Amino acid sequence: MRQIVLDTETTGLDPAQGHRIIEIGCVELINRRLTGRHYHQYINPERDIDSGAIEVHGITNERVANEPVFAQIAAEFLEFVGDAELVIHNAPFDIGFINHELHLLDPGFGSITQRCQVVDTLALARAKHPGQKNNLDALCKRYGVDNSQRELHGALLDAEILADVYLLMTGGQTSLSLGGAQAESQGDGGGGSVIRRLPANRRPLPVILANADELAAHEQKLAVLDKACGGECLWRREGV
């Protein structure tokens, strides 16, 4: 199953008043796993950005003045999305803007929902946590997702964070505590280990191989397990 977690930033709140998309961020999930593939694009909206919107996302008119217009990036965006299921927080907002852009591009194109099914994580959160705050920051706190880098809204960062929240909220990830501690499910927001986002420019993690003594100790442990289970130790089967 291919899903695209998507977020947009815009010049204002209502496409009916001529507001446009200025940023699109998408991350790909396949079978509920992040693949590392993403789509990110700033867009020249061909109009001014409302001051209230700038306070939310920090994207100024000068920042997008030299970016391509939607018509120039539409094909690449639609190719990335394909017919995947879209995962969006407060989906009617983003879908309304995407459909508005597609209509301006080609009135006969139709809507994005004719190509893709949509999961609204805000609706999911409200059903799961009625009477509570269910904005993205509140969900990050509830599910232990680190959003410390989210000083302002940003489409790609918000899509990455939403992907973590969505997987936890729908029971698709667990936190495994090592050192003898029991693995604890995060699917109910139970407050286990926090998911912390690592910087993109971090150094590769070192690979440390077991030495001869460690391999010998491991083999001794397997021998004990093999004897205890009557020669059916899975760790000794080929490919395990």
C-alpha positions in Angstrom: 0.0 0.0 0.0 1.4 3.4 -1.1 0.5 6.5 0.9 1.7 10.1 0.6 1.7 12.2 3.7 1.1 15.7 2.5 1.1 19.3 3.8 0.8 22.7 2.1 1.4 26.3 3.1 -0.6 29.0 1.5 -1.0 32.8 1.1 -4.1 32.8 3.2 -7.1 30.8 4.4 -9.6 30.6 1.5 -8.9 29.8 -2.2 -12.3 31.3 -3.0 -10.7 34.6 -2.2 -7.9 34.0 -4.6 -5.4 32.6 -2.1 -2.8 30.2 -3.5 -0.4 27.5 -2.5 3.2 28.6 -1.8 4.8 25.3 -0.5 4.1 21.6 -0.9 5.7 18.9 1.2 5.2 15.2 0.8 6.7 12.0 2.2 6.2 8.5 1.0 5.0 5.5 3.0 4.9 2.0 1.5 3.2 -0.7 3.6 3.3 1.8 6.5 7.0 2.3 6.4 8.8 5.5 5.5 10.8 5.0 2.3 13.0 8.1 2.4 11.4 9.5 -0.8 9.9 12.9 -0.6 8.7 15.8 -2.7 9.2 19.4 -1.7 8.6 22.6 -3.6 8.2 26.3 -3.0 5.8 28.0 -5.4 5.4 31.6 -6.7 1.7 32.3 -6.0 1.6 35.3 -8.3 0.0 37.3 -5.6 0.9 38.8 -2.2 1.0 36.6 1.0 -1.2 37.8 3.8 0.6 39.1 6.8 -1.2 36.8 9.1 -0.1 33.8 7.0 3.5 35.0 7.2 3.3 35.0 11.0 2.3 31.3 10.8 4.8 29.9 8.3 7.4 32.6 8.0 7.4 32.5 4.1 7.7 36.0 2.7 6.9 37.3 -0.8 10.6 37.8 -1.4 11.3 34.1 -0.5 9.0 32.8 -3.3 9.4 35.6 -5.8 11.8 33.5 -8.0 10.2 30.1 -7.5 8.3 28.4 -10.3 4.5 28.9 -10.6 2.2 26.0 -10.0 1.8 25.3 -13.7 5.5 24.6 -13.9 5.6 22.1 -11.1 2.1 20.5 -11.5 3.2 17.5 -13.6 6.1 16.6 -11.3 3.9 16.9 -8.2 1.1 14.8 -9.7 3.6 12.2 -10.9 5.0 11.8 -7.4 1.6 11.5 -5.8 0.2 9.1 -8.5 -2.8 7.3 -7.2 -1.5 6.9 -3.7 -3.7 7.4 -0.6 -3.2 10.9 0.8 -2.7 11.3 4.5 -3.4 15.0 5.5 -4.2 16.8 8.7 -7.3 18.8 8.2 -7.6 17.4 4.7 -10.4 19.7 3.4 -8.1 22.7 3.7 -5.2 21.3 1.7 -7.5 19.4 -0.8 -9.5 22.6 -1.4 -6.3 24.5 -2.3 -4.9 21.7 -4.5 -8.2 21.4 -6.4 -8.3 25.2 -6.8 -4.8 25.1 -8.3 -5.7 22.2 -10.6 -8.9 24.1 -11.8 -6.8 27.2 -12.6 -4.5 25.0 -14.6 -7.2 23.1 -16.4 -10.9 23.5 -15.6 -11.5 20.0 -17.0 -8.9 18.3 -14.9 -11.3 17.4 -12.0 -10.4 17.0 -8.4 -7.4 15.3 -6.7 -9.9 13.1 -4.9 -10.9 11.6 -8.3 -7.3 10.2 -8.4 -6.6 9.5 -4.7 -8.4 8.4 -1.6 -7.8 10.7 1.4 -7.3 10.0 5.1 -7.9 13.1 7.3 -5.8 12.6 10.4 -7.7 15.4 12.2 -10.9 13.5 11.8 -9.2 10.3 13.0 -7.8 12.2 16.1 -11.1 13.7 16.9 -12.8 10.3 16.9 -10.0 8.8 18.9 -9.6 11.7 21.4 -12.9 13.5 21.6 -13.0 16.7 23.5 -9.2 17.1 23.4 -6.9 19.4 21.4 -6.0 17.6 18.2 -3.8 20.0 16.3 -0.4 18.7 15.2 1.5 20.1 18.2 -1.0 18.5 20.6 -0.8 15.1 18.9 3.1 15.3 19.0 2.9 15.8 22.7 0.3 13.0 23.2 2.3 10.4 21.1 5.8 11.4 22.1 6.9 12.8 18.7 9.7 15.4 18.9 8.6 18.6 17.3 11.2 20.9 18.8 12.3 22.0 15.3 8.8 23.2 14.5 9.1 26.9 15.5 7.1 27.8 12.4 4.9 25.8 10.1 6.7 24.2 7.1 5.2 21.9 4.6 7.9 19.2 4.5 8.7 19.2 8.2 5.0 19.1 9.1 4.5 16.2 6.6 7.5 14.3 8.2 6.1 14.9 11.7 2.6 13.9 10.6 3.8 10.7 9.2 5.2 9.8 12.7 2.0 10.8 14.4 -0.2 8.9 11.9 1.7 5.7 12.3 1.6 5.9 16.1 -2.0 7.0 16.2 -3.1 4.1 14.0 -1.1 1.5 15.9 1.7 1.0 13.3 4.8 1.5 15.4 6.2 0.3 18.7 9.0 1.5 20.9 11.5 -1.3 21.8 13.3 -0.6 25.0 16.6 -2.5 25.3 18.6 -3.5 28.3 15.9 -5.9 29.6 13.0 -3.4 29.6 9.8 -4.6 28.1 8.8 -3.4 24.7 6.0 -0.9 25.1 3.3 -0.2 22.5 2.9 3.4 21.5 -0.4 3.0 19.6 -2.5 4.5 22.4 -0.3 7.5 23.1 0.8 5.8 26.3 3.9 7.9 26.8 6.8 5.7 26.0 10.1 6.8 24.4 10.0 10.0 22.4 10.7 9.8 18.7 13.5 12.3 18.1 14.2 13.7 14.7 17.9 13.5 13.8 19.5 16.3 11.7 19.7 15.5 8.0 23.5 16.2 7.9 24.3 13.8 10.8 27.4 11.5 10.4 26.7 7.9 9.4 26.4 5.6 12.4 29.4 3.4 12.9 29.1 -0.3 12.3 30.8 -2.3 15.1 31.2 -6.0 14.4 31.4 -8.7 17.1 34.8 -9.9 18.0 35.9 -13.5 18.4 35.1 -13.7 22.2 31.6 -12.2 21.6 30.9 -14.7 18.8 32.0 -17.6 21.0 29.7 -16.4 23.8 26.9 -16.0 21.4 27.4 -19.6 20.1 27.4 -20.9 23.7 24.1 -19.1 24.3 22.6 -20.6 21.2 23.7 -24.0 22.3 21.8 -23.6 25.6 18.7 -22.4 23.8 18.9 -25.2 21.2 19.1 -27.8 23.9 16.2 -26.3 25.8 13.9 -26.4 22.8 14.9 -29.8 21.5 17.0 -28.7 18.6 14.4 -26.2 17.2 16.2 -23.0 18.0 15.1 -20.5 15.3 18.3 -18.5 15.6 20.2 -21.4 14.1 18.0 -21.8 11.1 19.4 -20.6 7.8 18.3 -17.1 6.9 17.1 -16.2 10.4 
